[in-house]
Amino acid sequence: MTVQPCLVAGRGLAASLAVWLLVGCTGCTGVPILVPDLALASAPVQLAGARGPLSPAKSKAILDRLAVQGQDTGIFERHLAVEEALTGSPLTTGNQVLLLQDGPATYQAMFAAIESARDHINLETYILDDDEVGQRFAQALIAKQEQGVQVNVIRDSVGTVGTPAAFFQRLSDSGINVLEFNPLNPLASRKEWELNRRDHRKLLIVDGQTAFMGGINISSVYSGGSFSQRSRMRPDGSPAWRDTDLQLKGPVVAEFQKLFLATWADQRGGPLPTKNYFPAPGSPGRLVVRAIGSSPDEDYSLIYATLLSAIASAETSVYITNAYFVPDPQLLAALVTAAGRGVDVKLILPSQTDSWLVFHAGRGFYEPLLRAGVQIHERQGAILHAKTALIDGVWATVGSTNLDWRSFLHNHELNAVVLGTEFGLQVQAMFDRDLALSTRITLDAWERRALHWRVQELFARTWAYWL
C-alpha cells in the first residue's frame, strides 16, 4: 500500500498546538489516518466580525477575554489553536447562540423566524415528512412564498423517499424552488450518480440573519419533549425523540449561507432568484463560533478531524452525546487514550433506537472502552438522536454528525463549534440533565450480558462501514 502524507493547512499557537497530518491511502476507502505533529510554529489567531476580519489586536483582546473566563487559560488556548489549524472557515465573533432542546422548542422558534421573514428562506433537510409537522412547515413556507418571500428547499432523496411526490409538487406549484439532492433515480440525476452519497444536514436560514442547525429533522417524531415525565411520550404513545439544535445570529450565519448555496450549485439546482442573501450581520452577541461543513468531495471530514483533535487535546473532560456510535479505530483510540491519561470521558448513548444494526454495532465497542475507564451511559425514556460534544468545558459542538462511518465518509454534514465557557456551561447543564436520565453500563454487568446480545453485536459490526 502506498502512503502519501500531506499537511493539513492551518495555523497554531505556540508549543501547545496539536495540528494533524493527513495520510491518504491510495485505493483505500476508509477514514484517513490523522497523526499529531506538535512541531509547527505559532501564529496569531484572527477573528472575523460583522465587517470582516478583525485586526490582530482586536482579535487578541476578544480571545483573552474568553480565556480568562475559564479556570485554566492554557486549556482554552490549546483548543483555540487546534480549531484554527484544522478548518478553512473563519472563527467569527459577535454571535448570539441559543441552545434548543427537543422538537417542540425548536419548531416554535423556527416558525417564529419563518413568520418574520421578509426576503428569503433557505431550508436544507434530510427528512421532510408528510405528517402534521411537515404539513405545518409546508403551509408556513407556502404562505411566505405567496407574500413575495423567496423560499428555496434542498431535500435529500433517501431521507424523503417516503414523502409523496405530491407534497413537493405542491411546494413547487406555489413558486418554491425544490431541489432533490442526489436523486435515487439515476435518470433524474443532474451530475455523476452516487447512491451512497447523502445530504444529512439540517439547516434553516431566514433572511440571511438567523440560522437554525443541529440534529432535528422535520417530522412528527419530534412532537414530544424528552425531559419531563409527562412529555416523554408522543401523542400516539411512542417514545419522544431527544435531540438538540442551535439558533444563531451574527456573522457566522453568512458561513452557513455559503454552505447552502454551495450545495445548491454543486447539485446544479439552477440560478436562484436575486435576493439579499448576505445582509450586514451586525454583532447581536459575543460568542466565537465556527461553521463546519463536511462532504465526501473533500479529502477528509473536517468535522471528524476537528473532533479528533479536540479529544487529543483534552486535559480534563470529554463529554459526548451521540445517537449513532460506531467508532472507527482512530476515534476509539482517541477516547481510550484520553481516559488513560486521566481525562474524565463520559459517553451518553441510546438505550433504544430506530436503527437496529447501528445500535448493536455500537454496543460491540463497549468492552474496550469500559476497560480503558471510559464511562458509558444509556439514555432512558426517549430515542436519543442528539449529536453534541463538550470538551474541557470550553469547546462545544452541536450538529448533524453521527460518530459512525457513514457520517465520516459518505454524508454531507454540518456542525457548529462554539468556544468559551459561557456556552460551555449551558451544554454542561444539558449533559447533566441527560446523564440523570441515563443508566450507567458497568464492565462487570457488560461482561455478563446474554449470549444473544453478543451474537447481534458481532453480526451488526460486520456491516459497520455501510451503516
C-alpha positions as CSV (number, residue, x, y, z in Angstrom):
1,M,0.0,0.0,0.0
2,T,1.3,3.4,-1.0
3,V,1.1,6.1,1.7
4,Q,1.3,9.7,0.8
5,P,1.3,12.2,3.7
6,C,0.0,15.7,3.2
7,L,-0.1,18.5,5.6
8,V,-3.4,20.0,6.6
9,A,-3.2,23.7,6.1
10,G,-3.6,25.9,9.2
11,R,-2.1,28.0,11.8
12,G,-1.4,27.4,15.5
13,L,-0.4,28.9,18.9
14,A,3.0,28.0,20.4
15,A,4.0,24.6,21.5
16,S,0.5,23.7,22.7
17,L,-0.7,23.4,19.1
18,A,-1.8,20.0,18.0
19,V,-2.2,20.0,14.2
20,W,-2.6,16.9,12.2
21,L,-1.0,15.2,9.2
22,L,-3.4,13.7,6.8
23,V,-2.2,10.4,5.5
24,G,-4.1,9.3,2.3
25,C,-4.0,5.6,1.4
26,T,-4.1,5.0,-2.3
27,G,-7.1,2.8,-3.2
28,C,-8.4,2.9,0.4
29,T,-11.9,3.9,1.1
30,G,-11.5,4.1,4.9
31,V,-11.3,7.1,7.2
32,P,-8.0,8.9,6.6
33,I,-5.4,8.4,9.4
34,L,-4.6,11.5,11.4
35,V,-1.2,11.7,13.1
36,P,-0.3,14.5,15.6
37,D,2.5,16.9,14.9
38,L,3.4,19.3,17.7
39,A,6.3,21.0,16.0
40,L,4.6,23.8,14.0
41,A,5.5,27.4,14.7
42,S,3.0,29.7,16.3
43,A,0.8,32.3,14.6
44,P,-1.8,34.7,15.9
45,V,-5.4,33.7,15.6
46,Q,-7.5,36.2,13.6
47,L,-11.3,36.5,14.1
48,A,-13.9,37.7,11.7
49,G,-16.6,40.1,12.8
50,A,-19.6,41.9,11.3
51,R,-17.4,44.0,9.0
52,G,-14.9,41.3,8.0
53,P,-11.5,40.3,9.6
54,L,-10.6,42.0,12.8
55,S,-7.1,43.4,13.5
56,P,-4.7,41.2,15.4
57,A,-5.0,43.5,18.4
58,K,-8.8,43.3,18.5
59,S,-8.8,39.5,17.9
60,K,-6.4,39.1,20.8
61,A,-8.5,41.2,23.1
62,I,-11.6,39.2,22.5
63,L,-9.8,35.9,22.8
64,D,-8.1,37.0,26.0
65,R,-11.5,37.9,27.5
66,L,-12.8,34.5,26.7
67,A,-9.8,32.7,28.0
68,V,-9.9,34.4,31.4
69,Q,-13.5,33.2,31.9
70,G,-12.2,29.7,32.3
71,Q,-10.3,28.2,35.2
72,D,-7.2,27.4,33.1
73,T,-6.3,29.8,30.3
74,G,-4.0,27.2,28.8
75,I,-6.8,24.8,28.1
76,F,-8.8,27.4,26.2
77,E,-5.7,28.4,24.1
78,R,-5.0,24.8,23.3
79,H,-8.4,24.3,21.8
80,L,-8.4,27.6,20.1
81,A,-5.1,26.7,18.4
82,V,-6.3,23.4,17.2
83,E,-9.6,24.8,16.0
84,E,-7.8,27.4,14.0
85,A,-5.4,24.9,12.4
86,L,-7.9,22.4,11.0
87,T,-10.6,24.1,9.1
88,G,-10.9,26.6,6.3
89,S,-13.9,28.6,7.5
90,P,-13.3,31.6,9.8
91,L,-13.7,31.9,13.5
92,T,-16.4,34.5,13.8
93,T,-17.1,36.7,16.8
94,G,-20.2,38.8,17.8
95,N,-22.6,35.9,17.5
96,Q,-25.7,35.1,19.6
97,V,-26.3,31.3,20.1
98,L,-29.5,29.9,21.6
99,L,-29.4,26.2,22.7
100,L,-32.7,24.4,21.7
101,Q,-33.6,21.1,23.2
102,D,-36.1,18.7,21.5
103,G,-38.6,19.3,18.7
104,P,-41.3,21.4,20.3
105,A,-39.0,24.3,21.4
106,T,-37.0,24.1,18.1
107,Y,-40.1,24.2,15.9
108,Q,-41.6,27.0,17.9
109,A,-38.5,29.1,17.3
110,M,-38.4,28.1,13.6
111,F,-42.0,29.0,13.0
112,A,-41.5,32.4,14.6
113,A,-38.5,33.1,12.4
114,I,-40.3,32.0,9.3
115,E,-43.2,34.2,10.1
116,S,-40.9,37.2,10.4
117,A,-39.2,36.5,7.0
118,R,-39.2,39.4,4.6
119,D,-36.6,38.5,1.9
120,H,-35.8,34.8,1.6
121,I,-35.9,31.4,3.4
122,N,-33.4,28.6,2.7
123,L,-34.1,25.2,4.0
124,E,-31.9,22.1,3.8
125,T,-33.0,18.9,5.4
126,Y,-32.5,15.2,5.3
127,I,-36.1,14.2,6.3
128,L,-39.2,16.2,5.5
129,D,-42.2,14.0,6.3
130,D,-45.8,14.4,5.0
131,D,-47.2,14.4,8.5
132,E,-48.7,17.0,10.9
133,V,-45.3,18.8,11.5
134,G,-44.3,18.5,7.8
135,Q,-47.7,20.0,6.7
136,R,-47.3,22.9,9.2
137,F,-43.9,23.7,7.6
138,A,-45.4,23.4,4.1
139,Q,-48.2,25.8,5.0
140,A,-45.8,28.3,6.6
141,L,-43.4,28.2,3.6
142,I,-46.1,28.5,1.0
143,A,-47.7,31.4,2.9
144,K,-44.3,33.3,2.9
145,Q,-43.8,32.5,-0.8
146,E,-47.2,34.0,-1.6
147,Q,-46.1,37.1,0.3
148,G,-43.1,37.5,-2.0
149,V,-40.5,35.9,0.2
150,Q,-38.4,33.5,-1.9
151,V,-38.2,30.0,-0.5
152,N,-35.5,27.5,-1.6
153,V,-35.6,23.9,-0.3
154,I,-32.9,21.2,-0.6
155,R,-34.2,17.8,0.4
156,D,-32.3,14.5,0.4
157,S,-33.7,11.8,-1.9
158,V,-33.2,8.9,0.5
159,G,-34.3,10.9,3.6
160,T,-37.6,11.9,1.9
161,V,-38.2,8.6,0.0
162,G,-41.4,8.1,2.0
163,T,-42.8,11.5,1.3
164,P,-45.3,11.6,-1.6
165,A,-44.2,13.4,-4.7
166,A,-47.5,15.4,-4.4
167,F,-46.1,17.0,-1.2
168,F,-43.2,18.6,-3.1
169,Q,-45.2,19.3,-6.2
170,R,-47.5,21.5,-4.0
171,L,-44.4,23.4,-2.8
172,S,-43.2,23.8,-6.4
173,D,-46.6,24.9,-7.7
174,S,-46.5,27.8,-5.2
175,G,-43.2,29.1,-6.6
176,I,-40.9,27.5,-4.0
177,N,-37.6,26.1,-5.5
178,V,-37.3,22.5,-4.5
179,L,-34.1,20.6,-5.2
180,E,-33.7,16.9,-4.7
181,F,-30.2,16.0,-3.5
182,N,-28.7,13.1,-5.4
183,P,-31.9,11.5,-6.7
184,L,-32.4,7.8,-6.1
185,N,-33.4,7.5,-9.8
186,P,-30.2,7.8,-11.8
187,L,-32.1,9.1,-14.8
188,A,-33.1,12.1,-12.7
189,S,-29.5,12.9,-11.6
190,R,-28.0,16.2,-12.8
191,K,-24.4,15.0,-12.2
192,E,-22.5,11.8,-11.7
193,W,-24.8,9.4,-9.8
194,E,-23.6,8.0,-6.5
195,L,-26.2,6.1,-4.5
196,N,-24.3,6.2,-1.2
197,R,-23.8,10.0,-1.0
198,R,-26.5,11.7,1.1
199,D,-27.3,15.2,2.4
200,H,-27.6,14.6,6.2
201,R,-27.6,18.4,7.0
202,K,-30.4,20.1,8.8
203,L,-30.3,23.9,8.2
204,L,-32.8,26.7,8.1
205,I,-31.7,30.3,7.2
206,V,-34.1,33.2,7.4
207,D,-33.2,36.5,5.6
208,G,-29.5,35.7,5.9
209,Q,-29.7,36.8,9.6
210,T,-30.9,33.8,11.6
211,A,-29.8,30.2,11.2
212,F,-31.1,27.0,12.8
213,M,-29.0,23.9,12.6
214,G,-28.3,20.7,14.5
215,G,-29.8,17.2,14.5
216,I,-33.6,17.9,14.2
217,N,-35.4,16.8,11.0
218,I,-38.9,17.9,10.0
219,S,-41.1,15.1,11.3
220,S,-43.8,14.4,13.9
221,V,-41.5,12.0,15.7
222,Y,-40.2,15.2,17.4
223,S,-43.6,16.3,18.6
224,G,-42.9,15.3,22.2
225,G,-40.3,16.6,24.7
226,S,-38.0,14.2,26.4
227,F,-37.1,15.7,29.8
228,S,-40.2,15.8,31.9
229,Q,-42.0,12.6,32.8
230,R,-45.3,14.0,31.4
231,S,-43.9,14.7,28.0
232,R,-41.7,11.7,27.4
233,M,-44.4,10.0,25.3
234,R,-45.7,11.3,22.0
235,P,-49.4,11.7,21.4
236,D,-49.5,8.3,19.7
237,G,-47.9,6.6,22.7
238,S,-44.4,6.1,21.2
239,P,-41.3,7.4,22.9
240,A,-40.3,11.0,22.5
241,W,-37.1,11.8,20.5
242,R,-34.3,13.6,22.3
243,D,-32.4,16.0,20.0
244,T,-30.5,19.3,20.0
245,D,-30.5,22.3,17.7
246,L,-29.0,25.8,17.7
247,Q,-30.5,29.2,16.8
248,L,-27.7,31.5,15.7
249,K,-27.5,35.2,14.8
250,G,-24.4,37.2,13.8
251,P,-21.5,36.9,11.3
252,V,-21.5,33.0,11.4
253,V,-24.8,32.9,9.6
254,A,-23.1,34.0,6.4
255,E,-20.8,31.0,6.6
256,F,-23.9,28.7,6.8
257,Q,-25.4,30.6,3.9
258,K,-22.3,29.9,1.8
259,L,-22.6,26.2,2.5
260,F,-26.2,26.1,1.5
261,L,-25.5,28.0,-1.7
262,A,-22.5,25.8,-2.5
263,T,-24.7,22.7,-2.1
264,W,-27.3,24.2,-4.4
265,A,-24.6,24.9,-7.0
266,D,-23.0,21.5,-6.6
267,Q,-26.3,19.8,-7.2
268,R,-26.8,22.0,-10.3
269,G,-30.1,23.4,-9.0
270,G,-30.1,26.3,-11.5
271,P,-29.9,30.0,-10.8
272,L,-31.6,31.3,-7.7
273,P,-33.7,34.5,-7.8
274,T,-31.6,37.5,-6.8
275,K,-32.2,38.2,-3.1
276,N,-30.2,39.7,-0.2
277,Y,-28.5,36.5,0.8
278,F,-25.7,38.3,2.7
279,P,-27.1,41.3,4.6
280,A,-24.9,43.2,7.1
281,P,-24.9,40.8,10.1
282,G,-24.3,43.2,13.0
283,S,-23.0,41.9,16.3
284,P,-26.0,40.6,18.3
285,G,-23.9,38.7,20.8
286,R,-20.3,38.0,21.8
287,L,-19.8,34.3,21.2
288,V,-17.0,32.9,19.0
289,V,-18.4,30.4,16.6
290,R,-17.2,28.4,13.5
291,A,-19.4,26.8,11.0
292,I,-18.0,23.5,9.7
293,G,-19.4,21.6,6.7
294,S,-18.1,18.3,5.5
295,S,-18.7,16.4,2.3
296,P,-17.3,13.3,0.5
297,D,-15.8,15.7,-2.0
298,E,-13.1,16.6,0.5
299,D,-10.0,14.5,1.2
300,Y,-11.2,14.1,4.8
301,S,-14.1,15.1,7.0
302,L,-13.3,18.5,8.6
303,I,-15.8,17.7,11.4
304,Y,-14.1,14.4,12.1
305,A,-10.6,15.9,12.1
306,T,-11.7,18.7,14.4
307,L,-13.4,16.4,16.9
308,L,-10.3,14.0,17.0
309,S,-8.0,17.0,17.6
310,A,-10.2,18.3,20.4
311,I,-10.3,14.9,22.1
312,A,-6.5,14.5,21.7
313,S,-6.0,18.0,23.3
314,A,-8.4,17.3,26.2
315,E,-7.0,17.9,29.7
316,T,-9.9,17.5,32.0
317,S,-13.1,16.2,30.3
318,V,-14.7,14.8,27.2
319,Y,-18.5,14.6,27.3
320,I,-20.2,13.2,24.2
321,T,-23.8,12.6,23.5
322,N,-24.5,10.8,20.2
323,A,-27.2,8.8,18.6
324,Y,-25.3,6.5,16.3
325,F,-22.0,5.4,17.8
326,V,-19.9,3.1,15.6
327,P,-16.4,4.4,16.0
328,D,-13.6,3.8,13.6
329,P,-10.2,2.7,15.1
330,Q,-8.9,6.3,15.4
331,L,-11.8,7.6,17.3
332,L,-11.8,4.5,19.5
333,A,-8.1,5.0,20.2
334,A,-8.6,8.7,20.9
335,L,-11.2,8.0,23.6
336,V,-9.2,5.2,25.2
337,T,-6.0,7.3,25.2
338,A,-7.8,10.3,26.7
339,A,-9.2,8.1,29.5
340,G,-5.7,6.6,30.0
341,R,-4.1,10.0,30.7
342,G,-6.7,10.8,33.4
343,V,-9.3,12.7,31.3
344,D,-12.9,12.2,32.5
345,V,-14.5,10.6,29.4
346,K,-18.3,10.1,29.5
347,L,-20.5,8.9,26.7
348,I,-24.3,9.2,26.6
349,L,-25.6,6.8,24.0
350,P,-29.1,5.4,23.2
351,S,-30.9,2.7,25.1
352,Q,-33.4,2.3,22.3
353,T,-33.1,3.3,18.7
354,D,-34.6,3.5,15.2
355,S,-31.7,1.6,13.7
356,W,-31.2,-2.0,15.0
357,L,-27.9,-2.5,13.1
358,V,-26.2,0.7,14.3
359,F,-27.4,0.2,17.9
360,H,-25.8,-3.3,18.2
361,A,-22.7,-2.4,16.1
362,G,-22.0,0.4,18.6
363,R,-22.5,-1.8,21.6
364,G,-19.8,-4.1,20.2
365,F,-17.3,-1.4,21.1
366,Y,-18.4,-1.1,24.8
367,E,-15.9,-3.6,26.3
368,P,-12.6,-1.9,25.2
369,L,-13.9,1.5,26.2
370,L,-15.1,0.3,29.6
371,R,-11.8,-1.5,30.3
372,A,-10.0,1.8,29.5
373,G,-12.0,3.7,32.1
374,V,-14.5,5.4,29.7
375,Q,-17.9,5.8,31.3
376,I,-20.8,4.7,29.1
377,H,-24.4,5.8,30.0
378,E,-27.5,4.8,28.0
379,R,-30.3,7.4,27.8
380,Q,-33.6,6.1,29.1
381,G,-37.2,7.2,28.3
382,A,-36.5,8.6,24.8
383,I,-35.0,7.8,21.5
384,L,-31.7,9.6,21.6
385,H,-30.9,11.5,18.3
386,A,-28.7,14.3,19.5
387,K,-25.1,14.8,18.3
388,T,-23.2,17.1,20.8
389,A,-19.8,17.2,22.5
390,L,-18.2,19.3,25.2
391,I,-14.5,19.1,25.9
392,D,-12.7,20.8,28.8
393,G,-15.8,23.0,29.3
394,V,-14.6,25.4,26.6
395,W,-15.0,23.6,23.2
396,A,-18.6,22.6,22.3
397,T,-20.1,21.3,19.1
398,V,-23.7,20.7,18.0
399,G,-24.6,19.4,14.6
400,S,-25.8,16.6,12.4
401,T,-22.7,14.4,12.5
402,N,-23.0,11.0,14.0
403,L,-20.0,9.0,15.2
404,D,-20.1,6.4,12.5
405,W,-18.5,5.6,9.2
406,R,-21.5,7.0,7.2
407,S,-21.2,10.4,8.6
408,F,-17.4,10.5,8.2
409,L,-17.2,9.1,4.7
410,H,-20.5,9.3,2.8
411,N,-22.6,12.2,4.1
412,H,-22.8,15.9,3.8
413,E,-22.8,17.0,7.4
414,L,-23.0,20.3,9.3
415,N,-21.7,21.3,12.7
416,A,-21.1,24.5,14.7
417,V,-18.2,24.8,17.1
418,V,-18.7,27.3,19.9
419,L,-15.7,28.3,22.1
420,G,-15.6,29.6,25.6
421,T,-17.1,28.8,29.0
422,E,-20.3,30.9,28.6
423,F,-21.8,28.5,26.1
424,G,-19.9,25.5,27.6
425,L,-21.8,25.9,30.9
426,Q,-25.1,25.6,29.0
427,V,-24.0,22.4,27.3
428,Q,-22.7,21.1,30.6
429,A,-26.1,21.7,32.2
430,M,-27.9,19.9,29.3
431,F,-25.4,17.0,29.5
432,D,-26.0,16.7,33.2
433,R,-29.8,16.5,32.7
434,D,-29.4,13.7,30.2
435,L,-27.0,12.0,32.5
436,A,-29.5,12.0,35.3
437,L,-32.0,10.2,33.0
438,S,-29.4,7.6,31.9
439,T,-28.3,4.2,33.2
440,R,-24.6,3.6,33.6
441,I,-23.2,0.5,32.0
442,T,-20.5,-1.2,34.1
443,L,-17.8,-3.5,32.9
444,D,-18.9,-6.3,35.3
445,A,-22.5,-6.1,34.1
446,W,-21.5,-5.9,30.5
447,E,-19.3,-9.0,30.7
448,R,-22.3,-10.9,32.0
449,R,-24.6,-9.9,29.2
450,A,-26.6,-12.6,27.4
451,L,-25.3,-14.6,24.5
452,H,-27.9,-13.4,22.1
453,W,-26.7,-9.8,22.7
454,R,-23.2,-10.8,21.8
455,V,-24.3,-12.6,18.6
456,Q,-26.3,-9.5,17.5
457,E,-23.3,-7.2,18.1
458,L,-21.0,-9.5,16.1
459,F,-23.4,-9.6,13.2
460,A,-24.0,-5.8,13.2
461,R,-20.3,-4.9,13.4
462,T,-19.7,-6.8,10.1
463,W,-21.9,-4.1,8.5
464,A,-20.3,-1.1,10.3
465,Y,-18.8,0.5,7.2
466,W,-22.2,0.5,5.4
467,L,-24.5,1.7,8.2
